[in-house]
Amino acid sequence: MNNEIISEELKKLFLDDLMKDNFTYPNHVFSLRYKFQKSKIIRKYKKEHPLKNNGTADFRENAVGIPLKHGLRYIFIIIILLMAILGFTVYRYYSGIIVREYDVFSMLSVEYDENSPRVLTERFYIDMDLSEYEKEILCENEVIYWVKYKLDGVPQFDIMQTTLAASSNVRLNTENAIKMPTNIVINDWKGMYYQAYDGIYFYYFNCGDYIISYSTIFDISKVENLVKSTKFS
Protein backbone atom coordinates (compact mmCIF):
# COMPACT_ATOMS: atom_id res chain seq x y z
CA MET A 1 0.00 0.00 0.00
CA ASN A 2 1.56 3.29 -1.08
CA ASN A 3 1.69 6.62 0.74
CA GLU A 4 -1.34 8.02 -1.14
CA ILE A 5 -3.57 5.19 0.11
CA ILE A 6 -2.22 5.57 3.65
CA SER A 7 -2.93 9.29 3.56
CA GLU A 8 -6.49 8.69 2.33
CA GLU A 9 -7.23 6.13 5.06
CA LEU A 10 -5.90 8.42 7.81
CA LYS A 11 -7.98 11.27 6.42
CA LYS A 12 -11.11 9.12 6.53
CA LEU A 13 -10.50 8.10 10.14
CA PHE A 14 -9.92 11.72 11.14
CA LEU A 15 -13.05 13.00 9.38
CA ASP A 16 -15.12 10.18 10.85
CA ASP A 17 -14.15 11.30 14.35
CA LEU A 18 -14.60 14.93 13.39
CA MET A 19 -18.33 14.47 12.67
CA LYS A 20 -19.15 12.66 15.89
CA ASP A 21 -21.47 14.52 18.31
CA ASN A 22 -19.04 14.33 21.20
CA PHE A 23 -16.13 15.77 19.23
CA THR A 24 -14.76 18.98 20.76
CA TYR A 25 -12.25 21.40 19.40
CA PRO A 26 -9.23 22.59 21.38
CA ASN A 27 -9.26 26.07 22.81
CA HIS A 28 -7.67 27.70 19.76
CA VAL A 29 -8.71 30.48 17.38
CA PHE A 30 -8.50 29.26 13.80
CA SER A 31 -8.10 31.51 10.79
CA LEU A 32 -11.00 32.14 8.42
CA ARG A 33 -9.05 30.46 5.66
CA TYR A 34 -8.65 27.33 7.77
CA LYS A 35 -12.37 27.27 8.68
CA PHE A 36 -13.33 27.65 5.03
CA GLN A 37 -11.04 24.83 3.96
CA LYS A 38 -12.31 22.61 6.80
CA SER A 39 -15.95 23.21 5.86
CA LYS A 40 -15.17 22.48 2.23
CA ILE A 41 -13.53 19.16 3.10
CA ILE A 42 -16.40 18.15 5.41
CA ARG A 43 -19.05 18.98 2.79
CA LYS A 44 -17.21 16.93 0.20
CA TYR A 45 -16.81 14.03 2.60
CA LYS A 46 -20.51 14.06 3.58
CA LYS A 47 -21.47 14.03 -0.07
CA GLU A 48 -19.26 11.05 -0.82
CA HIS A 49 -20.09 9.15 2.42
CA PRO A 50 -23.75 9.52 3.55
CA LEU A 51 -24.37 9.27 7.30
CA LYS A 52 -25.96 6.23 8.92
CA ASN A 53 -28.65 6.40 11.60
CA ASN A 54 -26.11 6.63 14.40
CA GLY A 55 -24.57 9.75 12.88
CA THR A 56 -21.34 8.19 11.65
CA ALA A 57 -20.10 7.95 8.11
CA ASP A 58 -20.76 4.64 6.37
CA PHE A 59 -17.78 3.94 4.20
CA ARG A 60 -17.22 0.34 5.18
CA GLU A 61 -18.67 -0.92 1.93
CA ASN A 62 -16.29 1.28 -0.05
CA ALA A 63 -13.17 0.95 2.08
CA VAL A 64 -11.17 -1.88 3.52
CA GLY A 65 -10.42 -1.91 7.26
CA ILE A 66 -6.80 -1.76 8.39
CA PRO A 67 -5.75 -4.64 10.69
CA LEU A 68 -3.73 -3.67 13.73
CA LYS A 69 -0.53 -5.29 12.52
CA HIS A 70 -0.81 -3.42 9.21
CA GLY A 71 -1.64 -0.20 11.01
CA LEU A 72 1.54 -0.48 13.06
CA ARG A 73 3.44 -1.15 9.88
CA TYR A 74 2.05 2.02 8.30
CA ILE A 75 2.97 4.04 11.38
CA PHE A 76 6.52 2.70 11.11
CA ILE A 77 6.63 3.64 7.42
CA ILE A 78 5.45 7.16 8.23
CA ILE A 79 8.16 7.51 10.89
CA ILE A 80 10.82 6.34 8.42
CA LEU A 81 9.54 8.82 5.83
CA LEU A 82 9.72 11.65 8.35
CA MET A 83 13.26 10.64 9.28
CA ALA A 84 14.18 10.66 5.60
CA ILE A 85 12.69 14.14 5.16
CA LEU A 86 14.31 15.58 8.27
CA GLY A 87 17.58 13.72 7.78
CA PHE A 88 18.89 10.77 9.77
CA THR A 89 20.38 12.22 12.94
CA VAL A 90 21.93 10.21 15.75
CA TYR A 91 22.79 11.94 19.01
CA ARG A 92 25.66 10.54 21.08
CA TYR A 93 26.80 11.80 24.47
CA TYR A 94 30.39 11.64 25.74
CA SER A 95 30.75 13.28 29.18
CA GLY A 96 29.45 16.70 28.21
CA ILE A 97 30.47 16.35 24.56
CA ILE A 98 27.52 15.87 22.22
CA VAL A 99 27.98 14.50 18.70
CA ARG A 100 25.15 14.70 16.17
CA GLU A 101 25.80 12.19 13.41
CA TYR A 102 24.31 12.95 10.01
CA ASP A 103 24.62 11.06 6.73
CA VAL A 104 28.00 12.42 5.61
CA PHE A 105 29.33 14.41 8.55
CA SER A 106 28.87 15.08 12.26
CA MET A 107 28.56 18.15 14.45
CA LEU A 108 30.15 18.51 17.86
CA SER A 109 28.72 20.67 20.64
CA VAL A 110 29.53 20.95 24.33
CA GLU A 111 27.43 21.43 27.45
CA TYR A 112 28.34 24.50 29.50
CA ASP A 113 26.69 26.87 31.95
CA GLU A 114 26.97 30.50 33.01
CA ASN A 115 29.83 29.66 35.39
CA SER A 116 32.02 28.23 32.64
CA PRO A 117 35.03 30.44 31.77
CA ARG A 118 34.39 32.58 28.70
CA VAL A 119 38.13 33.10 28.09
CA LEU A 120 41.27 31.01 28.52
CA THR A 121 42.82 31.86 31.87
CA GLU A 122 45.66 29.39 31.36
CA ARG A 123 47.41 27.60 28.52
CA PHE A 124 48.34 23.96 28.09
CA TYR A 125 51.92 22.76 27.86
CA ILE A 126 53.43 19.32 27.26
CA ASP A 127 55.51 18.06 30.17
CA MET A 128 57.80 15.82 28.12
CA ASP A 129 60.78 16.21 25.82
CA LEU A 130 59.58 17.48 22.45
CA SER A 131 62.89 19.06 21.42
CA GLU A 132 62.96 17.06 18.18
CA TYR A 133 59.68 18.62 17.09
CA GLU A 134 59.20 22.00 15.47
CA LYS A 135 56.46 23.95 17.28
CA GLU A 136 54.14 26.28 15.35
CA ILE A 137 51.36 28.30 16.99
CA LEU A 138 48.46 28.30 14.55
CA CYS A 139 46.06 30.39 16.63
CA GLU A 140 46.19 32.10 20.01
CA ASN A 141 43.46 34.36 21.33
CA GLU A 142 41.06 34.61 24.27
CA VAL A 143 39.16 31.41 23.46
CA ILE A 144 41.54 29.24 21.37
CA TYR A 145 45.13 28.09 21.77
CA TRP A 146 46.16 25.87 18.85
CA VAL A 147 49.64 24.43 18.31
CA LYS A 148 51.05 22.21 15.55
CA TYR A 149 54.10 19.97 16.02
CA LYS A 150 56.21 18.88 13.03
CA LEU A 151 59.06 16.44 12.56
CA ASP A 152 61.39 17.19 9.65
CA GLY A 153 58.72 19.49 8.25
CA VAL A 154 56.02 16.80 8.36
CA PRO A 155 53.01 17.48 10.68
CA GLN A 156 52.80 14.90 13.46
CA PHE A 157 50.08 16.20 15.76
CA ASP A 158 48.02 19.28 16.62
CA ILE A 159 46.76 20.21 20.07
CA MET A 160 43.94 22.69 20.51
CA GLN A 161 42.59 24.13 23.74
CA THR A 162 39.25 25.96 23.61
CA THR A 163 36.65 27.27 26.00
CA LEU A 164 33.49 25.19 26.24
CA ALA A 165 31.43 27.82 24.44
CA ALA A 166 33.93 28.06 21.58
CA SER A 167 33.78 24.28 21.12
CA SER A 168 30.14 24.18 20.04
CA ASN A 169 28.92 23.68 16.48
CA VAL A 170 32.21 22.20 15.27
CA ARG A 171 31.96 20.14 12.09
CA LEU A 172 33.58 16.70 12.25
CA ASN A 173 34.70 15.04 9.05
CA THR A 174 33.19 11.61 9.68
CA GLU A 175 32.28 10.89 6.06
CA ASN A 176 33.65 7.45 5.18
CA ALA A 177 35.37 7.41 8.57
CA ILE A 178 37.48 4.37 9.34
CA LYS A 179 36.18 4.50 12.92
CA MET A 180 33.12 6.45 14.01
CA PRO A 181 33.08 8.46 17.31
CA THR A 182 33.73 6.21 20.30
CA ASN A 183 34.08 6.73 24.06
CA ILE A 184 37.57 7.11 25.48
CA VAL A 185 39.04 7.78 28.93
CA ILE A 186 42.72 8.75 29.45
CA ASN A 187 44.22 10.24 32.60
CA ASP A 188 40.71 10.66 34.07
CA TRP A 189 39.79 12.80 31.05
CA LYS A 190 36.64 11.57 29.38
CA GLY A 191 35.68 12.18 25.79
CA MET A 192 35.57 10.59 22.38
CA TYR A 193 37.72 9.93 19.35
CA TYR A 194 37.30 8.89 15.73
CA GLN A 195 39.53 8.04 12.79
CA ALA A 196 38.84 9.94 9.57
CA TYR A 197 38.93 8.42 6.09
CA ASP A 198 42.56 9.57 5.59
CA GLY A 199 43.76 7.72 8.70
CA ILE A 200 44.09 10.80 10.95
CA TYR A 201 42.89 10.31 14.54
CA PHE A 202 40.87 13.03 16.28
CA TYR A 203 40.55 13.03 20.08
CA TYR A 204 38.30 15.35 22.12
CA PHE A 205 38.43 15.51 25.92
CA ASN A 206 36.28 17.43 28.37
CA CYS A 207 38.71 18.83 30.95
CA GLY A 208 36.10 20.68 33.00
CA ASP A 209 36.71 24.30 32.01
CA TYR A 210 38.13 23.54 28.58
CA ILE A 211 38.02 21.14 25.66
CA ILE A 212 41.39 19.70 24.64
CA SER A 213 41.54 18.13 21.20
CA TYR A 214 44.33 16.24 19.48
CA SER A 215 44.59 15.46 15.78
CA THR A 216 47.43 13.12 14.97
CA ILE A 217 48.77 10.24 12.94
CA PHE A 218 49.47 8.41 16.21
CA ASP A 219 47.26 5.60 17.47
CA ILE A 220 45.88 5.42 21.00
CA SER A 221 48.98 3.86 22.57
CA LYS A 222 51.15 6.86 21.65
CA VAL A 223 48.44 9.41 22.35
CA GLU A 224 48.10 8.17 25.94
CA ASN A 225 51.58 9.44 26.81
CA LEU A 226 50.85 12.74 25.10
CA VAL A 227 47.57 13.22 26.99
CA LYS A 228 49.09 12.28 30.33
CA SER A 229 51.85 14.85 29.77
CA THR A 230 49.40 17.68 29.01
CA LYS A 231 49.42 20.25 31.85
CA PHE A 232 48.06 23.78 32.37
CA SER A 233 49.76 26.92 33.63
Helices and strands as residue ranges (DSSP letters): H 3-18, H 32-48, H 68-86, E 90-94, E 97-101, E 106-110, E 124-126, E 134-140, E 144-151, E 154-163, G 165-167, E 170-172, E 179-186, E 189-195, E 201-206, E 210-216, H 220-228, E 230-232
